Amino acid sequence: MSNFLNQFEDGNYKKRDMPPADLQPENAESPEMDESIASGPAVPASAQKPAPHRQTGIHRVEHDVVIDSSYGKVKIVRYLIVSFTVIALCVLFFFGYRYFNSLQMLGFVGKNLNEARTWGLKNRIELDIQYAFDTQSSIDIVISQDITPGTTIQKGTIMAVLSARAPIPTKS
């Protein structure tokens, strides 16, 4: 572990403000250079070129900014298309629901009560059955209904039906 930490001592440690070794100019002095090369003709400091810096990141690279003048119009058109599509889907869903959830009322007057019950169970129509004594009709025949035949109704509607019971027995 101490070998690893020794790599970062004085001469081996690279400072942040110094350019990396691969970007240093060729004539720059390095600690490994011989004394004979370093004692050569001196170059004035003003004649030396500064080390080039890496040009990475957003602050060093120039960016072209393009302003699209039609952006606002395109955004408004996009919002209008989305709004009209949502409204059209809502209207379509509403009418589709009404279409698939509605049916035509049949006439059950004079028919057997069992037919009305069967039709009501198949089409999710609740029957409110009331019984009345009638001398002219036989047992379990529908005398009247509260919804007129041919009317469009929604499933789940409650229909009141008046059915005949046996006639009142007469005393003989």
ChimeraX attribute file (.defattr): number of C-alpha atoms within 10 A of each C-alpha:
attribute: neighborCount
match mode: 1-to-1
recipient: residues
	/A:1	5
	/A:2	6
	/A:3	7
	/A:4	7
	/A:5	8
	/A:6	11
	/A:7	11
	/A:8	11
	/A:9	9
	/A:10	9
	/A:11	9
	/A:12	10
	/A:13	10
	/A:14	13
	/A:15	10
	/A:16	7
	/A:17	6
	/A:18	11
	/A:19	16
	/A:20	14
	/A:21	9
	/A:22	7
	/A:23	12
	/A:24	16
	/A:25	14
	/A:26	8
	/A:27	10
	/A:28	10
	/A:29	12
	/A:30	11
	/A:31	8
	/A:32	6
	/A:33	10
	/A:34	10
	/A:35	9
	/A:36	7
	/A:37	10
	/A:38	13
	/A:39	8
	/A:40	8
	/A:41	7
	/A:42	7
	/A:43	9
	/A:44	7
	/A:45	8
	/A:46	7
	/A:47	7
	/A:48	11
	/A:49	8
	/A:50	11
	/A:51	13
	/A:52	11
	/A:53	12
	/A:54	10
	/A:55	10
	/A:56	8
	/A:57	8
	/A:58	8
	/A:59	8
	/A:60	10
	/A:61	9
	/A:62	9
	/A:63	8
	/A:64	6
	/A:65	6
	/A:66	6
	/A:67	7
	/A:68	7
	/A:69	8
	/A:70	8
	/A:71	10
	/A:72	10
	/A:73	10
	/A:74	11
	/A:75	11
	/A:76	11
	/A:77	12
	/A:78	11
	/A:79	12
	/A:80	12
	/A:81	12
	/A:82	12
	/A:83	12
	/A:84	11
	/A:85	12
	/A:86	12
	/A:87	12
	/A:88	12
	/A:89	12
	/A:90	12
	/A:91	12
	/A:92	12
	/A:93	12
	/A:94	11
	/A:95	12
	/A:96	11
	/A:97	11
	/A:98	14
	/A:99	11
	/A:100	10
	/A:101	14
	/A:102	15
	/A:103	15
	/A:104	11
	/A:105	15
	/A:106	14
	/A:107	16
	/A:108	19
	/A:109	17
	/A:110	14
	/A:111	14
	/A:112	17
	/A:113	20
	/A:114	12
	/A:115	12
	/A:116	20
	/A:117	14
	/A:118	12
	/A:119	14
	/A:120	18
	/A:121	11
	/A:122	8
	/A:123	15
	/A:124	15
	/A:125	19
	/A:126	17
	/A:127	16
	/A:128	11
	/A:129	14
	/A:130	12
	/A:131	16
	/A:132	13
	/A:133	14
	/A:134	16
	/A:135	13
	/A:136	9
	/A:137	16
	/A:138	16
	/A:139	17
	/A:140	18
	/A:141	22
	/A:142	26
	/A:143	19
	/A:144	16
	/A:145	18
	/A:146	10
	/A:147	16
	/A:148	12
	/A:149	13
	/A:150	11
	/A:151	11
	/A:152	13
	/A:153	16
	/A:154	17
	/A:155	16
	/A:156	13
	/A:157	14
	/A:158	16
	/A:159	15
	/A:160	15
	/A:161	20
	/A:162	19
	/A:163	25
	/A:164	22
	/A:165	18
	/A:166	15
	/A:167	14
	/A:168	9
	/A:169	7
	/A:170	5
	/A:171	4
	/A:172	3
